[in-house]
Amino acid sequence: MVLADTAQNIVIKGDKGFYEEDREKMIVFGNAELAQLFDKDTLFLHADTLRAEYDTCKEYRTLYAHYKVKFFKADMQGKCDSLVFSYLDSILKMFHKPVLWTDENQLTARYIEIKTDKGKIKQLDMYDVAFVISQEDSVSAMFNQVKGKKIVGHFVDNELRKINVYGNGQTIYYAKDGKAYTGVNRADCSDLVIYTKQNKIDRITFITKPAATLYPLNELPPKELQLKDFTWRIAERPTKREDIFVP
């Protein structure tokens, strides 16, 4: 079964499906895949079941992806159990162990809401045990981490530029002087703002008085270099279109 929406540049296909013409409602399952073409890239999304339908006034469509959701776009990848995307406001909602990857950053929380515009992330709202993690290099166990009750990420051209942390803010990041590491900084502060450059932490502004310490490298035991609930999920990241079908 194949359904094409030329207005939105969307093609949905699968082994089997149902279509209700009166509400333009469709359900597809069995190797279900959605492909949406943007100016210079295409988003590919897979789930056990894909459902799309218009509202009762037939003004806008809503996409529902249920179970084992995985998507790939050259500059953004993600995974969750269930997903909802409204074409009315271009907001994507990810449920149940959601994870999003943009360049070097892994973003996780109990619930993630992404505000998009023409396939690009504009703002990312993460709620409850929210994490932003990046690895210093592909072989080390050094991870820059930002954690908070709520994290709002601001993007420009799908690049994370600013992070607002609200409630129970914690950070671990590796400080450098040129190319040499000078230590690892641990800080606790209820609310903070982090500015990034080239997807790396550039500077941090603490809104309230922080408890921060710069430790020499190798002074802290490994367990102290990871914040509580830290999880590195790089093995789940799709690196090409075909990976969205890998459980």
C-alpha positions as CSV (number, residue, x, y, z in Angstrom):
1,M,0.0,0.0,0.0
2,V,1.3,3.5,-0.9
3,L,-0.2,6.8,0.0
4,A,1.2,10.1,-1.5
5,D,0.5,13.5,-0.2
6,T,1.9,15.8,-2.8
7,A,1.0,19.0,-0.8
8,Q,3.3,17.9,2.1
9,N,5.8,16.0,0.0
10,I,5.0,12.8,2.0
11,V,4.9,9.1,0.9
12,I,3.7,6.5,3.3
13,K,3.9,2.8,2.4
14,G,3.7,-0.6,4.0
15,D,2.8,-4.2,3.3
16,K,-0.8,-3.8,4.4
17,G,-3.2,-1.0,5.3
18,F,-6.7,0.6,5.3
19,Y,-7.9,3.8,3.9
20,E,-11.2,5.7,4.7
21,E,-11.9,8.2,1.9
22,D,-14.4,10.3,3.8
23,R,-11.8,11.4,6.5
24,E,-8.8,10.6,4.4
25,K,-7.7,8.4,7.2
26,M,-5.2,5.7,6.6
27,I,-3.5,3.0,8.7
28,V,-0.4,1.1,7.4
29,F,1.6,-1.7,9.0
30,G,4.1,-4.3,8.0
31,N,7.4,-2.6,7.1
32,A,5.6,0.7,7.4
33,E,7.7,3.7,6.4
34,L,7.1,7.4,6.0
35,A,9.3,9.5,3.7
36,Q,9.1,13.3,3.7
37,L,11.1,15.3,1.3
38,F,12.5,18.7,2.3
39,D,14.6,21.1,0.3
40,K,17.9,19.3,0.5
41,D,17.1,16.2,2.6
42,T,14.6,13.5,3.3
43,L,13.2,12.2,6.6
44,F,12.7,8.4,6.8
45,L,10.5,7.1,9.7
46,H,9.5,3.5,10.6
47,A,7.1,2.1,13.2
48,D,5.1,-1.0,13.7
49,T,2.0,1.0,12.7
50,L,1.6,4.4,11.0
51,R,-1.7,6.2,11.1
52,A,-2.6,9.5,9.5
53,E,-5.9,11.4,9.4
54,Y,-7.4,14.9,9.0
55,D,-9.3,16.7,11.7
56,T,-13.1,16.8,11.4
57,C,-12.9,20.1,9.4
58,K,-10.3,18.6,7.1
59,E,-7.9,21.5,7.7
60,Y,-4.8,19.7,8.9
61,R,-3.4,16.2,9.1
62,T,-2.0,14.4,12.2
63,L,0.5,11.6,12.0
64,Y,0.6,8.9,14.7
65,A,3.4,6.3,14.9
66,H,3.0,3.5,17.3
67,Y,5.6,1.2,18.7
68,K,9.3,0.9,17.9
69,V,9.6,4.2,16.2
70,K,12.9,5.1,14.6
71,F,13.7,7.9,12.2
72,F,16.7,9.0,10.1
73,K,17.5,12.3,8.6
74,A,21.1,13.3,7.7
75,D,21.3,16.0,10.4
76,M,18.9,14.4,13.0
77,Q,18.0,10.9,14.1
78,G,15.7,9.6,16.8
79,K,14.0,6.7,18.6
80,C,11.0,6.3,20.9
81,D,8.1,4.0,21.5
82,S,5.4,6.3,20.1
83,L,5.3,9.6,18.3
84,V,2.7,12.2,17.3
85,F,3.3,14.9,14.7
86,S,0.8,17.7,14.0
87,Y,1.0,19.5,10.6
88,L,-1.1,22.3,12.2
89,D,1.8,23.6,14.3
90,S,4.7,21.4,13.2
91,I,5.2,20.1,16.7
92,L,6.5,16.5,17.2
93,K,5.9,14.7,20.4
94,M,8.0,11.7,21.5
95,F,6.8,9.3,24.2
96,H,8.4,6.5,26.2
97,K,12.2,6.4,26.4
98,P,12.7,9.0,23.7
99,V,16.2,9.8,22.4
100,L,17.3,12.3,19.8
101,W,20.7,12.8,18.2
102,T,21.9,15.9,16.5
103,D,25.5,16.0,15.4
104,E,27.5,15.1,18.5
105,N,24.7,15.5,21.0
106,Q,22.5,12.9,22.6
107,L,19.2,14.3,24.1
108,T,17.0,12.2,26.4
109,A,14.1,12.7,28.8
110,R,10.9,11.1,29.9
111,Y,9.0,13.2,27.3
112,I,10.3,15.3,24.4
113,E,8.5,17.9,22.4
114,I,10.2,19.3,19.2
115,K,9.1,22.5,17.5
116,T,10.1,22.4,13.8
117,D,10.0,24.5,10.7
118,K,10.5,23.1,7.3
119,G,12.2,20.0,8.7
120,K,14.6,21.9,11.0
121,I,14.5,22.0,14.7
122,K,13.7,25.4,16.2
123,Q,13.2,24.5,19.9
124,L,13.4,21.3,21.9
125,D,11.5,21.0,25.2
126,M,12.6,18.0,27.4
127,Y,10.8,17.1,30.6
128,D,11.8,15.0,33.6
129,V,15.3,13.5,33.9
130,A,16.3,15.6,30.9
131,F,19.9,15.1,29.6
132,V,22.2,16.5,27.0
133,I,25.3,14.4,26.6
134,S,28.3,14.6,24.2
135,Q,31.4,12.4,24.1
136,E,34.7,14.2,24.0
137,D,36.0,11.7,21.4
138,S,35.0,8.3,20.0
139,V,37.3,6.3,22.2
140,S,37.4,8.0,25.6
141,A,35.0,7.7,28.5
142,M,34.8,11.4,28.9
143,F,31.3,12.7,28.5
144,N,30.1,16.3,28.8
145,Q,26.7,16.2,30.6
146,V,23.9,18.6,31.3
147,K,20.9,17.5,33.4
148,G,17.8,19.1,34.7
149,K,14.2,18.8,35.6
150,K,13.4,20.6,32.4
151,I,15.7,21.5,29.5
152,V,14.9,23.8,26.6
153,G,17.3,23.6,23.7
154,H,17.5,26.4,21.1
155,F,18.7,25.5,17.6
156,V,19.9,27.4,14.5
157,D,20.1,25.4,11.3
158,N,19.7,22.2,13.4
159,E,22.7,23.1,15.4
160,L,22.3,23.4,19.2
161,R,23.2,26.9,20.2
162,K,21.8,27.5,23.7
163,I,20.5,25.4,26.5
164,N,18.2,26.6,29.3
165,V,18.1,24.4,32.4
166,Y,15.2,24.8,34.8
167,G,15.3,23.0,38.2
168,N,17.9,20.7,39.7
169,G,20.5,21.7,37.2
170,Q,23.8,19.7,37.1
171,T,26.7,19.8,34.7
172,I,29.9,17.9,34.1
173,Y,32.2,19.2,31.4
174,Y,35.8,18.9,30.5
175,A,37.7,22.1,30.4
176,K,40.4,22.8,27.9
177,D,43.2,25.3,27.4
178,G,43.8,25.1,23.7
179,K,44.0,21.4,22.9
180,A,45.1,20.3,26.4
181,Y,42.6,19.3,29.1
182,T,42.9,21.3,32.3
183,G,40.4,19.4,34.4
184,V,36.8,18.3,34.8
185,N,34.2,20.8,36.2
186,R,31.2,19.6,38.2
187,A,28.6,22.1,39.1
188,D,25.1,22.1,40.7
189,C,22.8,25.0,40.2
190,S,19.0,25.2,40.2
191,D,18.8,27.2,36.9
192,L,21.5,27.9,34.3
193,V,22.1,28.8,30.7
194,I,24.7,27.1,28.6
195,Y,26.0,28.5,25.3
196,T,27.5,26.1,22.8
197,K,29.8,26.6,19.8
198,Q,30.3,23.9,17.2
199,N,28.2,21.6,19.4
200,K,30.6,22.0,22.3
201,I,30.0,23.8,25.6
202,D,31.4,27.3,25.2
203,R,30.3,29.1,28.4
204,I,27.9,28.6,31.3
205,T,25.9,31.3,33.1
206,F,24.6,30.3,36.5
207,I,21.3,32.0,37.4
208,T,21.6,31.2,41.1
209,K,24.7,30.7,43.3
210,P,26.3,27.5,42.1
211,A,28.3,24.8,43.9
212,A,31.1,24.2,41.4
213,T,34.5,22.6,41.5
214,L,37.2,22.1,38.9
215,Y,39.0,18.8,39.5
216,P,42.3,17.7,38.0
217,L,41.9,14.9,35.5
218,N,42.1,11.4,37.0
219,E,41.3,12.7,40.5
220,L,37.6,11.7,40.5
221,P,36.6,8.0,40.4
222,P,34.8,6.9,37.3
223,K,31.4,6.7,39.0
224,E,31.7,10.4,39.9
225,L,32.1,11.3,36.2
226,Q,28.6,10.3,35.4
227,L,25.5,12.0,36.7
228,K,22.7,9.9,38.1
229,D,20.5,8.2,35.4
230,F,23.3,8.7,32.8
231,T,22.8,6.4,29.8
232,W,24.8,6.5,26.6
233,R,22.7,5.0,23.8
234,I,24.9,5.4,20.8
235,A,24.5,1.8,19.8
236,E,20.8,2.6,19.0
237,R,21.5,5.5,16.7
238,P,20.6,4.9,13.1
239,T,23.4,6.0,10.8
240,K,21.6,5.3,7.5
241,R,18.1,4.8,6.2
242,E,18.1,1.1,6.5
243,D,18.9,1.3,10.2
244,I,15.4,2.5,11.0
245,F,14.2,-1.1,10.5
246,V,16.7,-2.5,13.0
247,P,15.0,-3.1,16.4
